[in-house]
Amino acid sequence: MAKNELLEKGINRIEWAKTHMKVLGKIRERMVKERVFDGLKVGMALHTEAKTAVLALTIQEAGAEVRLTSCNPLSTDDSVALALNKEYGLETYAKKGQTTKEYYDSLNKVLDIGPDYVIDDGADLIFLLHAKRKEMLRKVKGANEETTTGIMRLRAMAQEGALKFPVMSVNDAYMKYLFDNRYGTGQSTMDGIMASTNLVIAGKNFVIAGYGWCGRGIAMRAKGMGADVTVCEVDPIRAIEAKLDGFAVVPMREAARSADFIVSATGCKDVVTASDIKAMKDGCVLANAGHFDNEISKTALEKLSKGHRKVRESVDEYRLKNGKSVYLLAEGRLVNLAAGQGHPVEIMDMSFAIQALCLEYLDFSAQTLEPDVYDVPDHLDDMVARIKLETMGVKIDRLSKGQRAYVRSWREGT
């Protein structure tokens, strides 16, 4: 595709997303009018595609100097990155298919801005600050973290006293995880799988590792498309939830024997191991919906294979030494972004509205917050929810004065 065509494609995708991100749009109107981020420098590492562009441009239009790169080597929409640089004047260093060196070079270029705040997805930017760019830690006032995997790592870091600035757990906001993790991951994972394979889902044995909010969303969508869904879990409570939701629950070793599709969504490593791969039937398709590409053991796949080849744009066939073949999608990276276009626009609208509001909250409160991981304040969740209902044309009831008094009182009959 010619550069001009790629640029036009990126502009169109950003404007399409902007048109359909009505919650962030209402918040942007106020933020731009009040110049709430005037004079700030913000470094961002998020999946660089159209919805992310709208968030980055919102922060820029509200007064900040922004630099952006991706949080994953395969999740960049090159047309969007080009448009941000050429059309919107927002420094962007992401490109799809980066080497490990290029990926970290891009992260470092974002940090070269000397950010007051960082917005991260997976915490690579935050870890890089603490491990390699320690001279900058005094300047950084705080950060937002977008995803489950990053929050897990940051909470461990805070518990050990290693975290040097406050971090907002955007991932744990109701208006993020109840919709982004469940409906966003559910739909976009299936989109990525279908776009890369062109295979039918109905009637297939569909195995999901992990029954957190992401796993639930994938299970819901796979079931709705006619698949026979099996869940693998290590958490006994989530395993019971999956069982009562109507899914078979078995260990991965057993599930792998009959699986047509296996999708990991755990935030942990080595979810699909060598022994699981040996047990798989010929033609099994492997995909990952977790943040990092270590949930499906690629090392094990290499050791067990005679070789591998690309058979479709995002599909690698591994020819196992036992004579079977299995297929890995998107190199084991996030299938919804590496092989698809990510979460639906209206879903990310809510998540990125929380991101923008948390950045504003941090700038107002950072001096009073100790280095730790903080939950998003309830009033920000409530604000986003009410704006979302308004944009949907939905009205709800309100408690009367008497009802409010009743639910707040312990006295019988009040």
N, C-alpha and C positions, 0 to 999 in steps of 0.2 A: 504494500500500500504506500502510495506517495506521501511525503511528509505533510503536504497541504491537506490531503484527504484524512490523514491520521489526526491532524489538528482539529479539523472540522468535526470529526467523529467525537473527539474528547470534549469539545465545547458543547456539542449537542447532548452528550451523556450527562455532563454537569448540569446543564440547564434543565434537562428532564428531571433529574433528581431534585434540583432546587424547587421546581414547580410542585412536586409531590411531597416535599418535606415541610408540611404546613405548620407543625408544632415548632420546629426550629425556626421557621420563618417568622412566627409571631415573636419569639424570643429575640431573634436577630434585629427586628425593628427597634425594640427598646435598647438593646445593647449598642447598636450603631448610633442611635440618637444621643445616648448618654456617653459614648466613647469610653465604655467601661474598662477597656484594656489598653488605654492610651499609654504609650511609652514602655510597654512590656515586651519582652522577648520570649517567644514560646517555641520550644522544640517538640516536634511530633513524630512518633513512629507508629503509624497505623496502616492497615491494608490500604494501599493507595489506589482507590477507585472513586467512582463518582460521588457516592454519599460522603466519603471522607473529605473529598474536595469541598463540599458544601460546608462542612464543619470548619475546615481550615480557613476558608474564605470568610466565614462569619467572624472568626476571631481576628482575622486581618482587617476586615472592614470596621470592626469595633476598636481599632487603634493599635493592635499589636504587630510587631515584626515576627513573621512566622517562617520556620523552615520545616520541611516535611520529607520523610522517607517512609519506606514500607517496613513492616515488622516481620516480613516473611519474604524469602527470595523469589517466590513464585506467585505472589498475590497482587502484583501491580498491573493495573490497566495502563499500558504505555500511552494510549491516546489521551488519557486523563492527565498523566504526568507531563506530557508535552504541552497540553492546554494550560495547565497551571503555570508552567514556566513562561510560555510565549504569550498567552492571551491575558492572564490574570496577574502576572508579575509576582507569583508566589514561588520562592525558591524550593524546588523539589528535586530530590536526588535518587528517586526510585526508578527501577526498571525491572521488567519481568525476566527471570532466569539469571539472576545475579549469582556469581560465585560467592563462596564464604567470605573471601577477602573483600570483594566489591560490596557485599552486604554490610560488613563492619566499617568499611571506608565511608559508606553513606551515613551510617549512624554517627560516626565521628564528625562528618561535615555538618550534620544537624547540631551537634553539641558545640561546634566552633562558633555558633552564634552567641554563646554565653547566655543560655536561657535563664530566665527568672523562674519559669515553670516548664515541666515536660508533661506531655500526654502520651501514654505508652500503652502497648497491647502485647502482653507477654513478658514485659519488664526488662527486655534487653537493653533499652536505653538507660533505665535506672541502674541496672547492674554494671553497665559500662562506665557510668559516672562513678560508682563506688569502687570499681576494680582498676580502671585505667585512667580516669580523668578526675582524680581526687582533688586536684587543685581547684576544681570548679564547684565543689560541694557547698562551700560557704555562700556562693551566690544563688544557688538554686533554693527557692523558697518552698517548693512543694511539687506534687505530681498527681495526675490522675492515672489509674490503671483500669483497663477496659475488660480484661478477660479472666476467667477462672484460674487458668494456669499461672498467670502472673500474680494474682492475689495469693494463691497458695504459697508461692515462693517468697513473696514479700512479707507475709505474716510470719513465716519461719525466720526471715531476716530480722524482723522487728523483735521477735521473741528472744533472739540472741543478742539484741542491742546493737546490731550492725547497721540498721537503717538510720540515715542521717538527716532526713527531712520528712514531713508529713505526706502521706499518700491517701488520696480519696479512693475508696473501693467502689468505683463506678459499677463494676460487675455485680455487686451485691445490692444495688438499688432495685426495688420492685419493678420499676418501669424499664429496667434493663433486662434482668434475667428472666422474668416471667414471660417476656415477649421475644426479645432478641435470642436468648439461649434456646427457648422452646420453639416458637413459631418461625423465627429467623433461621436457626440452624436446621430445623426440620425440613423446611421447604428448600433452602439453598443446597443442603447436602444431597437431597434427591435430585435437584436440578443438575448438580455437578456429575453425579453418577450417570444419569440418563444422557446428558450431553456428551460425556466421554465414551460411553459404551454403546448407546443406542439399543440396549437390551430391555426386555420387558421385566417389570417388577412383579406383576400379578402371578400368583402361583409358585413363586420362588421361596426358598428357605433363606430368610434374611436375619442375620445374627448381629446384634448390637452389643458392644462391650461398653458398659457404663450406663446407669439409669439415673444420672443427674438430670438437670433440666435440658441439656442438649440431647442426651440419649432419649429422654421422654419424647422430645419433639420429633426425632428421627423415627422412633417406634410408632408414633401416632400417624405420621405421613406414610410410612411403609405399610402399615396395617390398612390405612385408607385406600391404598393403591392395590390391595389384594394379596399382599405377601403374607406368608406364615412367619411370624416374628418370634425370635428367641432372644432372651436377654442374658448376658453374663455379668455377674456382679461379685464384689468382695464385701460390700456393705450389707449386713443382714436385713436392715430396715428397708433399704431400697429394693432388695431382692423380694421382700414381701409385697412392697408396693407394685412391683412389676408383675408379680404373680396375680395379685388381686385386680390389676388392670387388664388381665386376660392373656398375658404372655407366658410362654414356657420359660423357665429359668433353670439353666444347667451350667456346669463348668465349661470353659472355652474348649478344652480338649475334646469333650463330647460333642459340643455344638459344631466344631470345625469339620467333623466327619461328613455331615450332610449339608453344610452351608453352600448356597449359591453365591451369597454376598456376605462379607464380614465387614462391619464398619466399627471403628474404635472412636470413642468419645469420652475419654477418662481424665485427661490431663496428667497421666502417669506414663512411665516408659515400659517397654517390653510387655505389652498387653497381649500381643500375638507373637509367640516364641517359636523356636525351631521345632519343638515337639508338636505344636499345633499345626505348623505348616506340613509336617510329615503326615499328619492325619487327614489333611484336606483331600477332597475329591478333585478329580480332574476338572479344570475350568473355573474354579472358585475365584471370585473377584474380591480383591482387598482394597479397602478405602479407609482413610483417616479423616475424622472431623475434629480432632483435637489440635491444639495450637502448634505443637512441635512434631517433627517427622520421626519421632522415636517410639511411637506407640506400637507400630508394626515393625518388627525387627528386620531391617534391611540387611544387616550383617548376616543374620541367619538365612535370609533368602539367597544371598550371594553364595554362602557356603554350601547350601543344599542344591544349588543349580549348576547345570552344565553351561549355562549361558542365558542371556536375556536379550530381547530386542523390542524395539518400539513397533507396535502393531497398529496403533491409532495415535492421534495427537497427544493424548494424556494417558495412554495405556501402554504399560510395559509387560510383555509376556516373559515369565521366568520358567524355563524348561528344567524341571527338577530331575535329579539323578534317578529318582524312582520311576521315571517315565511319564509322570503327570505334568501338567502345566497349570500355573496359577497367574493371575493378572493383578498387577499393582497399579492403582490409579494415581496420577499426579505426583509420582515419586514418593508417595507416602505423606505428602504435605496436605494441608487443608484442602479437601476435594471441592468444597463449596466455592473457594476463591481461586485455587490453582487450575480448576477445570470448569469453573462457572463464574458468575458475576456477583457472588456473595449474597448476603441477606437482602430481602425485598426492601425497596426504598422506604415504605411507610414504617417498617419495623425499625430501621436504623434512624429514622426521624426521631423516635422516642429516645433511643440510646444516646444519640448525639446531642439532643436537647439537654439530657442529664450531664453530658460532658461539658457543654458550654456553661451551664449553671454551676457546676462544681468548680470550674476554673474561676468563675467570679467569686464563689464562696471562699475558695482558697486565698485569693488575693485580698479578700476582706479579713480573713481569719488567720492567715498563716503565722503571723507573729505571736499568736496566742496558742498555737498548736505545737505540742511536742512531737519529735520524730516517732511516728507510729502509723498504723493503717486505720483509717477512719471510715465508718459507715456514712453513706449519704444521708443528710438530714431529711426527716420525714416530710418537711414542708416543701422540699424540692420535688420529691416523688409526687406529692399531692398536686403541686402546680402543673407538672407535666401531664399528669393524668387528666386534670380538668381541662387543660388546653386541648388535649387529644380528643376528649369527648366533644368539645365545642367544634373542632374541625370535622368531626364525624356527624355533627348534627344530632347528637344524642343528649337528652336531658335526664337527670336523675332526681330522686327525692332528696329532701333535706330534713334533718331532725328538727322537730319543734322545740321550743324553749322547755316545755315540760319533759320531752323525751331526753334532751340533753341533761337535764337535772336528774332524771331517773337513772341513766346509765352511769352517772358519776357519783351516785349516792349508795351507801351501804345500808341505809335505814329502810326497813321493809315498808312498802306501801308509799314511799315518797313519790 
